[in-house]
Amino acid sequence: MTNMDDSPLNAATVSRTASACIGNGDRLLADAKCLNELERFPSAVVLAMLAQEEYAKAFVLVLVRDGCLPWTRELRRAAQNHE
């Protein structure tokens, strides 16, 4: 597992980042549930979609950490942008 400049990525750092993404997803999903209970459905859906992005980012990071995916510029860009 190497960084964009060919230096090794630290597996512990990648794991911490994935855990932070899961925490972000959990928080966003909890907020979405609160908004859903208040019948603020469009806002609830948007937060649920953002939570899904955070969970997907964590999944990709774990795949990179475990050597299943290479860490590429495209993955890095996707992890940093919400386009």
C-alpha positions as CSV (number, residue, x, y, z in Angstrom):
1,M,0.0,0.0,0.0
2,T,1.7,3.2,-1.2
3,N,0.8,6.9,-1.1
4,M,0.5,9.0,-4.2
5,D,4.2,9.9,-3.9
6,D,5.1,6.2,-3.5
7,S,5.6,6.5,0.2
8,P,3.9,3.7,2.3
9,L,0.4,4.4,3.6
10,N,0.2,3.7,7.3
11,A,-2.5,1.0,7.8
12,A,-3.3,2.4,11.3
13,T,-3.9,5.8,9.8
14,V,-6.2,4.4,7.1
15,S,-8.1,2.4,9.8
16,R,-8.6,5.5,11.9
17,T,-9.8,7.4,8.9
18,A,-12.2,4.6,8.0
19,S,-13.5,4.6,11.6
20,A,-14.0,8.4,11.4
21,C,-16.0,7.9,8.2
22,I,-18.2,5.4,10.0
23,G,-18.7,7.8,12.9
24,N,-19.6,10.6,10.5
25,G,-22.1,8.2,8.7
26,D,-23.6,7.2,12.1
27,R,-24.1,10.9,13.1
28,L,-25.6,11.9,9.7
29,L,-27.9,8.9,9.8
30,A,-29.1,9.7,13.3
31,D,-29.8,13.3,12.2
32,A,-31.6,12.0,9.2
33,K,-33.8,9.8,11.5
34,C,-34.6,12.8,13.6
35,L,-35.6,14.9,10.6
36,N,-37.7,12.0,9.3
37,E,-39.6,11.9,12.6
38,L,-40.3,15.6,12.2
39,E,-41.6,14.9,8.6
40,R,-38.7,16.9,7.1
41,F,-38.4,14.2,4.4
42,P,-36.3,16.0,1.8
43,S,-33.7,17.0,4.3
44,A,-33.7,13.5,5.9
45,V,-33.1,11.9,2.5
46,V,-30.2,14.3,1.8
47,L,-28.5,13.5,5.1
48,A,-29.1,9.8,4.6
49,M,-27.4,10.0,1.2
50,L,-24.4,11.8,2.8
51,A,-24.3,9.0,5.4
52,Q,-24.2,6.5,2.6
53,E,-21.2,8.3,1.0
54,E,-19.4,8.2,4.3
55,Y,-20.0,4.4,4.7
56,A,-18.9,3.8,1.2
57,K,-15.7,5.8,1.8
58,A,-14.9,3.7,4.8
59,F,-15.5,0.5,2.8
60,V,-13.1,1.7,0.0
61,L,-10.5,2.7,2.6
62,V,-10.7,-0.8,4.2
63,L,-10.2,-2.3,0.7
64,V,-7.2,-0.1,0.1
65,R,-5.8,-1.0,3.6
66,D,-6.2,-4.7,2.9
67,G,-4.6,-4.5,-0.5
68,C,-7.7,-5.3,-2.5
69,L,-7.6,-1.9,-4.3
70,P,-4.7,0.3,-5.2
71,W,-4.6,3.8,-3.8
72,T,-4.9,5.9,-6.9
73,R,-5.4,9.6,-7.7
74,E,-8.9,8.8,-8.7
75,L,-9.7,7.2,-5.4
76,R,-8.1,10.0,-3.5
77,R,-10.1,12.6,-5.4
78,A,-13.3,10.6,-4.9
79,A,-12.7,10.4,-1.2
80,Q,-12.2,14.2,-0.9
81,N,-15.0,15.4,-3.2
82,H,-18.7,15.0,-3.1
83,E,-19.4,15.4,-6.8
